[in-house]
Amino acid sequence: MKLGERKISYSFLAIGCALVFALMASGCVSNQGSPTQTAQTTTTQIQRITVTGSTTVLPIAEKAKEAFEVNYTYADIQVSGGGSSVGVTSAGQGNAEIGMSSRDLSPEEVKNYPELVKYEIAWDAVILIVHPSNSINNLTLSQIRGIYNGTITNWNQVGGSNQAIVVVGRDSASGTRTYFSEAVMKNENFTAKQEEFNSNGGILQKIAQTPGAIGYVGLAYTEGVKAVKINVNGTMIEPTLNNVLAKTYPISRPLYLLTKGQPKGLAKQFIDFILSPEGQQIVGNVDYVPLPK
C-alpha cells in the first residue's frame, strides 16, 4: 500500500472511531434522561396472584382470567380448585391472594379469620342431575332428602323404574355440600353409601356414565346429563337463570370471592374486573346468574 493511500485509510478509521464514541456517548445520555422508559419496564414486569377454592366458582375465575390477561399482559393469575374450605383457609391464612367460596363463612371461620372480606360476584342454583336415560323428570325436596339420607333406595319408590339408586355427592371440603346439607337435608346425616367427589366435574362424569345415579352440582355443570325439576307444591321449577333471579327455584345461593383485608394491586384489579359489566357478562356466559344491575 502506498503512503498516500495509508494516510487516507487512517483518516477514515479515525473518523469511524469518533462516530462510534459519539453514538455511545449519545446513547448513555439518552438512557440516563429517559425515566419513562425505565418506568415502563418496571410496570410491565410480571405480577402473579393465586386464586383458589370452590370448584363451583372455578369456571367464572378461569374465563375471567383468560379475558383479564388479554388486556393486562403483565398479569399471571394462577387459578385452581380444591373446595370452598380450601378457598376460605387459603385466603384467611394469606396463602392465596383470593379465595373462592360457594357458601357463606361459618362462625368458626369468622372467628379464625376476622380479616376476611367477602365479595358477592354471582348467584348459582344447586341442581340435581341424573343419567339421560332416567325416566324421572322431577322430585320434591322431601324425596331428594330421602334419597340422600338412605330411606329411598330404588327409583321405583319415586315413580321411576325398578333400579337401585346410586347416590353421589361432594366431600366435606365442598361449599356446595355444606349448602345442600343445610337447605335440603336440614342437617340430617347423609347415607353411608354416598359416593363422594372433590369436584363438580367428578360428579358430572360419574352421573353421565352411571344410569342409576343422582348427584348435585352447580348450574355450569349440565353437559351430558339431565337436570331434574324441583316439584314445589305441584309446580315444576326448572333450574334456569330466570327462576334463580326470581328466587322461585328453591335451591340457590350466592357465590363469593374472599380476601384477607382489603385487596390491593392485581388482586383488586381482578375482583373489580369480575364485578364490571364485562366480568358479569362472563358470569352469564358460563351459565351462572349475574348480579342484578
RODO-2510 file (C-alpha; in nm, 4 decimals, decimal comma):
residues 293
     n   res          X          Y          Z
     1     m     0,0000     0,0000     0,0000
     2     k     0,1297     0,3437    -0,0929
     3     l     0,1906     0,6082     0,1682
     4     g    -0,0937     0,8341     0,0452
     5     e    -0,3434     0,5503     0,0498
     6     r    -0,2325     0,4526     0,4028
     7     k    -0,2904     0,8075     0,5288
     8     i    -0,6401     0,8121     0,3774
     9     s    -0,7215     0,4769     0,5435
    10     y    -0,6023     0,6009     0,8792
    11     s    -0,8173     0,9139     0,8381
    12     f    -1,1320     0,7122     0,7703
    13     l    -1,0522     0,4880     1,0668
    14     a    -1,0170     0,7864     1,2961
    15     i    -1,3456     0,9353     1,1745
    16     g    -1,5224     0,5992     1,2236
    17     c    -1,3928     0,5660     1,5788
    18     a    -1,5033     0,9192     1,6586
    19     l    -1,8531     0,8446     1,5312
    20     v    -1,8743     0,5261     1,7395
    21     f    -1,7686     0,7075     2,0570
    22     a    -2,0156     0,9873     1,9815
    23     l    -2,3004     0,7421     1,9357
    24     m    -2,2092     0,5589     2,2540
    25     a    -2,1999     0,8828     2,4482
    26     s    -2,5295     0,9900     2,2986
    27     g    -2,6863     0,6556     2,3939
    28     c    -2,5676     0,6854     2,7521
    29     v    -2,7052     1,0353     2,7853
    30     s    -3,0347     0,9286     2,6279
    31     n    -3,0751     0,6325     2,8657
    32     q    -2,9966     0,8420     3,1676
    33     g    -3,2503     1,1020     3,0621
    34     s    -3,5399     0,8619     2,9915
    35     p    -3,7289     0,7883     3,3144
    36     t    -4,0379     0,6987     3,1109
    37     q    -3,8614     0,4032     2,9558
    38     t    -3,7420     0,2819     3,2957
    39     a    -4,0877     0,3188     3,4460
    40     q    -4,2445     0,1323     3,1557
    41     t    -4,0070    -0,1584     3,2058
    42     t    -4,0968    -0,1671     3,5734
    43     t    -4,4732    -0,1621     3,5182
    44     t    -4,4621    -0,4433     3,2615
    45     q    -4,2862    -0,6856     3,4920
    46     i    -4,4925    -0,9984     3,5502
    47     q    -4,7246    -0,9779     3,8522
    48     r    -4,8659    -1,3028     3,9915
    49     i    -5,1589    -1,3827     4,2214
    50     t    -5,3175    -1,7102     4,3307
    51     v    -5,6940    -1,7714     4,3206
    52     t    -5,8107    -2,0995     4,4765
    53     g    -6,1092    -2,2763     4,6300
    54     s    -6,4618    -2,3618     4,5193
    55     t    -6,4941    -2,5707     4,2021
    56     t    -6,8361    -2,4106     4,1565
    57     v    -6,6792    -2,0653     4,1243
    58     l    -6,3886    -2,2102     3,9229
    59     p    -6,5444    -2,1692     3,5725
    60     i    -6,6041    -1,7986     3,6402
    61     a    -6,2473    -1,7432     3,7601
    62     e    -6,0965    -1,9369     3,4691
    63     k    -6,2875    -1,7471     3,1998
    64     a    -6,2300    -1,4146     3,3741
    65     k    -5,8569    -1,4897     3,3929
    66     e    -5,8434    -1,5520     3,0171
    67     a    -6,0155    -1,2230     2,9344
    68     f    -5,8264    -1,0246     3,2002
    69     e    -5,4820    -1,1390     3,0854
    70     v    -5,5545    -1,0251     2,7290
    71     n    -5,5772    -0,6631     2,8461
    72     y    -5,3313    -0,6864     3,1363
    73     t    -5,0382    -0,8607     2,9738
    74     y    -4,8248    -0,8306     3,2884
    75     a    -5,0759    -1,0406     3,4880
    76     d    -5,0213    -1,4066     3,5730
    77     i    -5,3283    -1,5364     3,7585
    78     q    -5,2964    -1,8902     3,8931
    79     v    -5,6450    -2,0448     3,9304
    80     s    -5,7158    -2,3792     4,0996
    81     g    -5,9987    -2,5659     4,2762
    82     g    -5,9996    -2,7717     4,5930
    83     g    -6,3321    -2,6733     4,7506
    84     s    -6,4719    -2,3770     4,9426
    85     s    -6,2982    -2,4749     5,2666
    86     v    -5,9656    -2,4600     5,0834
    87     g    -6,0565    -2,1152     4,9496
    88     v    -6,1504    -1,9826     5,2934
    89     t    -5,8405    -2,1234     5,4633
    90     s    -5,6001    -2,0189     5,1876
    91     a    -5,7274    -1,6610     5,1816
    92     g    -5,7575    -1,6412     5,5599
    93     q    -5,4023    -1,7608     5,6163
    94     g    -5,2632    -1,5433     5,3381
    95     n    -5,1512    -1,8393     5,1256
    96     a    -5,3630    -1,7119     4,8347
    97     e    -5,4497    -1,3569     4,7383
    98     i    -5,8092    -1,4583     4,6563
    99     g    -6,0218    -1,7452     4,7856
   100     m    -6,3355    -1,8767     4,6137
   101     s    -6,6390    -1,9972     4,8077
   102     s    -6,9861    -2,1213     4,7161
   103     r    -7,1112    -2,0769     5,0722
   104     d    -7,1060    -1,8186     5,3478
   105     l    -6,8419    -1,8240     5,6209
   106     s    -6,9089    -2,0400     5,9239
   107     p    -6,8980    -1,8812     6,2728
   108     e    -6,5710    -2,0653     6,3376
   109     e    -6,4165    -1,9291     6,0183
   110     v    -6,5262    -1,5763     6,1070
   111     k    -6,3552    -1,6210     6,4438
   112     n    -6,0374    -1,7753     6,2992
   113     y    -6,0029    -1,5309     6,0091
   114     p    -6,1516    -1,1980     6,1234
   115     e    -5,9775    -1,0057     5,8424
   116     l    -6,1587    -1,1886     5,5624
   117     v    -6,3559    -0,9643     5,3269
   118     k    -6,6365    -1,1145     5,1129
   119     y    -6,7285    -1,0091     4,7591
   120     e    -7,0537    -1,1451     4,6165
   121     i    -6,9876    -1,1987     4,2455
   122     a    -7,2758    -1,4131     4,1172
   123     w    -7,5680    -1,6400     4,2042
   124     d    -7,5918    -2,0121     4,1435
   125     a    -7,8515    -2,2889     4,1631
   126     v    -7,7713    -2,6297     4,3062
   127     i    -7,9201    -2,8682     4,0539
   128     l    -7,9957    -3,2387     4,0805
   129     i    -7,8701    -3,4332     3,7799
   130     v    -7,9388    -3,7872     3,6585
   131     h    -7,8370    -4,0002     3,3629
   132     p    -8,0231    -3,9002     3,0417
   133     s    -8,1874    -4,2454     3,0298
   134     n    -8,3550    -4,1950     3,3679
   135     s    -8,7328    -4,1518     3,3320
   136     i    -8,7555    -3,9257     3,6390
   137     n    -8,8121    -3,5598     3,5457
   138     n    -8,8939    -3,4035     3,8825
   139     l    -8,8541    -3,4625     4,2565
   140     t    -8,9762    -3,2902     4,5707
   141     l    -8,7263    -3,1671     4,8276
   142     s    -8,8602    -3,4339     5,0641
   143     q    -8,7893    -3,7072     4,8068
   144     i    -8,4389    -3,5711     4,7468
   145     r    -8,3739    -3,5714     5,1205
   146     g    -8,5000    -3,9315     5,1397
   147     i    -8,2615    -4,0377     4,8635
   148     y    -7,9658    -3,8741     5,0334
   149     n    -8,0419    -3,9966     5,3849
   150     g    -8,0876    -4,3527     5,2598
   151     t    -8,4604    -4,4082     5,3218
   152     i    -8,5310    -4,4124     4,9465
   153     t    -8,3036    -4,6608     4,7698
   154     n    -8,4827    -4,7522     4,4453
   155     w    -8,6122    -4,5294     4,1654
   156     n    -8,9481    -4,7109     4,1710
   157     q    -9,0136    -4,5510     4,5123
   158     v    -9,0367    -4,2088     4,3443
   159     g    -9,2167    -4,3117     4,0250
   160     g    -8,9233    -4,4411     3,8236
   161     s    -8,8094    -4,7812     3,7030
   162     n    -8,7055    -5,0730     3,9234
   163     q    -8,3422    -4,9705     3,9555
   164     a    -8,1197    -4,9161     4,2569
   165     i    -8,0234    -4,5528     4,3217
   166     v    -7,6528    -4,4698     4,3186
   167     v    -7,6160    -4,1701     4,5498
   168     v    -7,3381    -3,9285     4,4537
   169     g    -7,2304    -3,6155     4,6420
   170     r    -6,9440    -3,3875     4,7357
   171     d    -6,6765    -3,4318     5,0010
   172     s    -6,6602    -3,2457     5,3318
   173     a    -6,4448    -2,9616     5,1900
   174     s    -6,7190    -2,8595     4,9483
   175     g    -6,9222    -2,5450     4,9985
   176     t    -7,1928    -2,6930     4,7777
   177     r    -7,2206    -2,9891     5,0146
   178     t    -7,2475    -2,7546     5,3137
   179     y    -7,5239    -2,5575     5,1457
   180     f    -7,7023    -2,8760     5,0305
   181     s    -7,6816    -3,0161     5,3822
   182     e    -7,8476    -2,7073     5,5272
   183     a    -8,1021    -2,6269     5,2534
   184     v    -8,2103    -2,9780     5,1528
   185     m    -8,1015    -3,2242     5,4211
   186     k    -8,1970    -2,9997     5,7140
   187     n    -7,8638    -3,1165     5,8605
   188     e    -7,9665    -3,4844     5,8589
   189     n    -7,6851    -3,7332     5,8031
   190     f    -7,6030    -3,8451     5,4510
   191     t    -7,6331    -4,2136     5,3701
   192     a    -7,3115    -4,4081     5,4285
   193     k    -7,3473    -4,5436     5,0732
   194     q    -7,2979    -4,1988     4,9185
   195     e    -7,0043    -4,1820     4,6768
   196     e    -6,8119    -3,8607     4,7387
   197     f    -6,6191    -3,6492     4,4888
   198     n    -6,3996    -3,3437     4,5396
   199     s    -6,5280    -3,1526     4,2363
   200     n    -6,8387    -3,0781     4,0327
   201     g    -6,6589    -3,2224     3,7312
   202     g    -6,6096    -3,5551     3,9065
   203     i    -6,9797    -3,5808     3,9878
   204     l    -7,0767    -3,4829     3,6326
   205     q    -6,8600    -3,7587     3,4859
   206     k    -6,9945    -4,0189     3,7294
   207     i    -7,3593    -3,9358     3,6540
   208     a    -7,3011    -3,9284     3,2773
   209     q    -7,1585    -4,2821     3,2966
   210     t    -7,3994    -4,4352     3,5525
   211     p    -7,7667    -4,4894     3,4565
   212     g    -7,8904    -4,5278     3,8169
   213     a    -7,7009    -4,2360     3,9675
   214     i    -7,8093    -3,8987     4,1046
   215     g    -7,5836    -3,6080     4,2029
   216     y    -7,5901    -3,2370     4,2778
   217     v    -7,3769    -2,9727     4,1025
   218     g    -7,3647    -2,6042     4,0127
   219     l    -7,5503    -2,4525     3,7171
   220     a    -7,2499    -2,4688     3,4866
   221     y    -7,2263    -2,8493     3,5010
   222     t    -7,5009    -2,9994     3,2845
   223     e    -7,3272    -3,1374     2,9755
   224     g    -7,4188    -3,4989     2,9050
   225     v    -7,6713    -3,5306     3,1902
   226     k    -8,0350    -3,4432     3,2663
   227     a    -8,1335    -3,1749     3,5162
   228     v    -8,4257    -3,2655     3,7431
   229     k    -8,7018    -3,0114     3,8097
   230     i    -8,7980    -2,9396     4,1704
   231     n    -9,1635    -3,0097     4,2498
   232     v    -9,2804    -2,7259     4,4758
   233     n    -9,6432    -2,7854     4,5765
   234     g    -9,7222    -2,9315     4,2345
   235     t    -9,5342    -2,6673     4,0350
   236     m    -9,2307    -2,7972     3,8479
   237     i    -8,9497    -2,5428     3,8829
   238     e    -8,6607    -2,5667     3,6389
   239     p    -8,3103    -2,4555     3,7416
   240     t    -8,2922    -2,1646     3,4969
   241     l    -8,1267    -1,8242     3,5219
   242     n    -8,4663    -1,6506     3,5277
   243     n    -8,6004    -1,8737     3,8044
   244     v    -8,2911    -1,8148     4,0155
   245     l    -8,3221    -1,4389     3,9662
   246     a    -8,6920    -1,4548     4,0538
   247     k    -8,5985    -1,6676     4,3589
   248     t    -8,8615    -1,9265     4,2634
   249     y    -8,6036    -2,2057     4,2314
   250     p    -8,5705    -2,3253     4,5918
   251     i    -8,2039    -2,4284     4,5998
   252     s    -7,9950    -2,1240     4,5073
   253     r    -7,7173    -1,9287     4,6772
   254     p    -7,4626    -1,6502     4,6206
   255     l    -7,1015    -1,7125     4,5173
   256     y    -6,8108    -1,5280     4,6764
   257     l    -6,4516    -1,4177     4,6372
   258     l    -6,2573    -1,3677     4,9611
   259     t    -5,9506    -1,1634     5,0511
   260     k    -5,7533    -1,1103     5,3691
   261     g    -5,8217    -0,7433     5,4334
   262     q    -5,8982    -0,5007     5,1536
   263     p    -5,7426    -0,6229     4,8262
   264     k    -5,4616    -0,4301     4,6626
   265     g    -5,2830    -0,4224     4,3301
   266     l    -5,3555    -0,7056     4,0901
   267     a    -5,5989    -0,8804     4,3287
   268     k    -5,8155    -0,5683     4,3440
   269     q    -5,7980    -0,5216     3,9680
   270     f    -5,9116    -0,8803     3,9107
   271     i    -6,2052    -0,8579     4,1528
   272     d    -6,3084    -0,5215     4,0045
   273     f    -6,2967    -0,6804     3,6586
   274     i    -6,5289    -0,9663     3,7597
   275     l    -6,7718    -0,7144     3,9088
   276     s    -6,7572    -0,4947     3,5956
   277     p    -7,0133    -0,5250     3,3103
   278     e    -6,7620    -0,7303     3,1089
   279     g    -6,6969    -0,9611     3,4031
   280     q    -7,0671    -1,0057     3,4741
   281     q    -7,1192    -1,0952     3,1090
   282     i    -6,8636    -1,3730     3,1590
   283     v    -7,0670    -1,4906     3,4615
   284     g    -7,3714    -1,5261     3,2354
   285     n    -7,1700    -1,6891     2,9571
   286     v    -7,0650    -1,9745     3,1866
   287     d    -7,4300    -2,0316     3,2897
   288     y    -7,4322    -1,8588     3,6267
   289     v    -7,6545    -1,5700     3,7297
   290     p    -7,5038    -1,2172     3,7101
   291     l    -7,5691    -0,9755     3,9911
   292     p    -7,8748    -0,7520     3,9444
   293     k    -7,7824    -0,4222     3,7795
***
